Amino acid sequence: MTAPSRPPLKSITATPNGQQHADEAAARTAVGEPKDVAEGVPIAVRPDPQTGDGRYPVAWLHICAPYGATPSASSRCLCGWNRRAFGRTRVLALIANHTAHRDVCPLRSPQEGRDTA
């Protein structure tokens, strides 16, 4: 039994013989004045509507307490504070430590002798 013939998957195009030169582009003439910006783009600079009031997050507390499983928590701060806890009592202690860290964090509390703007 012979397999049915099928068309080739790729067609091979003939390669032209000899050198071919690209057509030279026609010289363009400028019409009108040059534009500084594209049409429809506002020229006036507007204030960024997403700019906030200058506040940004410094510390994060992530608590994961799935039903019927061991709860876990992590506390992180930009100053380098990085703690994790597993189990109910340790997670509760970490929450208390995270809250207490707010008062002693060098990024949140003003330092004495530091130049202020």
SULBEL-V224923 format. One record per backbone hydrogen bond with DSSP energy under -0.5 kcal/mol. CO is the residue of the C=O (numbers start at 1). NH is the residue of the N-H. Records with the same first field share a line. If there is no record, write none. Layout:
CO->NH  NH
This chain:
11->13
38->41
40->42
44->46
48->51
58->78
60->76
61->63
62->74
64->72
66->69
71->87
72->64
73->85
74->62
75->83
76->60
77->80
81->77
83->75
85->73
87->91
88->92
89->93
90->94
91->95
92->96
93->97
94->98
95->99
96->100
97->101
98->102
99->102
100->103  104
101->105
105->108  109
111->114
